[in-house]
């Protein structure tokens, strides 16, 4: 993954990116991250697991990892160790969906301080894949996830509000 501009010392992938929604979400999540802490990665992982549950993903009706990133996160090109990190983030979300609680503190707190970023990328891919699996838009699936957590997305500014 090539690196692009830096913000507060954080280098983000820039190989095929333009400023998109994923950039904005990544920057917002960066501001939440506390060094040597799994937050917000843990919460992002739980959201991805919820998306898999809403889509009915299980052993009998899986999402294929082999094509997940190419089909649902093609704007990011992972290289070398980054492949292990994104794989761990995807698998930890899937494991949580299946009832396995990954030991994130032991696994990522000191060795992988950027877990939150890979959890975010994994969530984007899994949410997009879950939406496609259920023939919904990402916005429709996001609304379902928000409802599950007692959130009202209608109170957020819309694209039309931002262009005024």
N, C-alpha and C positions, 0 to 999 in steps of 0.2 A: 504494500500500500504506500503510495507516494504521499508525502506530507505537504500540506498546503499552509495557509496562513496560521500564525500562532495567536492565541488569545490567553493571556495570563499564564504563559508557558505551556499551554496545551496545544499540541500539534494535531490537526485533524486531516483525515485523508482527503486528497485533492485530485487524485488521478483522473477521475471522470466527473467530478462534481462541479456544479455551478451552485449559486446560493439557492437552496431549496428548503422545503419544510424540514427535512431531516437535519440540515445544518442548524436551523433555528432551534430545533428540539435538542440537538447535541449541545449547543451553547447554553441553553437553559438548564439542562441536566448537569453540565459542568459546574455551574454556580451552586448546585446542591451538594456536590461531592465533597466529602471530608477525607483527607488523606488517611490511608490505612483503615478505612471503614468501608463496608460493603454497600452502604446507602449512597445513592438511590438504586444501585444495581439489583439489590434484593427485591425491591418493590417492582422494578421494571420486569424482572424475571417472573414474579407472581402475575403480573398483567398478561404476559405472554402465555403463561400456563392457563389463565382464564380464557384467553382467545382460543386456545386449543380445545378447551372444554366446551365452549359455546359452539365450536365447529363440529363437535362430536368426534374429534380425532382420538383414536385408540388403536390397539393392536390390530383389530379387524379392519380399520379404515384409516391407515396412517398417512402422514405427509412424508414424502421421500426426501431425506437429507441430501442425497446425491445431486438433486436439481434445485433444492430450496433457494440457495443463494443466487444462482444464475437466473432463476425465474422471478425471484421476489426481492432481490437486493443487488441488482446488476450494476448499480451506480458506484458500488464499492468493490475494489479489487484487493483482496487479502493476499498477503505474501508471507512465506516462511512461518515464523512463530505466531503470526496473526491468525493463521488457519487453525492452530490448536486453540487459540483463545476464543474465536467465534464458535468453533465446534463445541467447546466446553459450555459456552453461554447458551447455545441452542439446546444441547443435551440436558443442561441443568433445568431449563424451562420444561422440557418434555418429561424429564424425570419427576419434577414437582407435579406435573399434571397426572402422572401415573401413581403418585403417592409417596415418592422418595424425596425426602427433604435433604438437599445437598448441604454438605458442611462448608458453607461459603467462608466462614471466618478462618478456618484452618487452610482452606484451599487457595483463597485469593487475597486475603487481607494484606499480607506482606510481600508475596511473590508476584501478585498481579493487581497492582493498585488501579489499573485501568479497566477492571472488570465491568464497572458501570457502563463504560462506553460500548463494550462488546455485548453486554446485556441489552442495551438500547438497540444496537444493530440487529441482534437476534430477535428482539420483540417486533421490530419493524417487519422483518422477513416473515415471522410466524403470524403476525396479524394480517399481513397482506395475503399469505397463503391460506389462512383460515377464512378470510373474506372470499377469496376465489373458490374455495372448497364449498362454501355455502351459497354461492352465486349472489353475494352481496357486495356492495361497495365497502371500502374501508370505513367510510363515514357511517354507514349503517351498522357495521360491526362495532365501531367505537361507541355508538349510541347504546347498543346492547350492553357493552362492557360498563359504560358509565351508569346505566340503570342498575346493573348488578351491585354497584358500589354506592348507590344512592346519590349519584351526581347528576346534575341537570346541565347538559351541554348547550341548551338553548340560551342560557344566560351568558355564554361566551360571545365575543364579537365575531361577526361573520366576515367573510371576504368582502362583501359589499360594504360593511361598516368601515373596513380598513382603507377602502379606496376613496372614501369621502374626504 
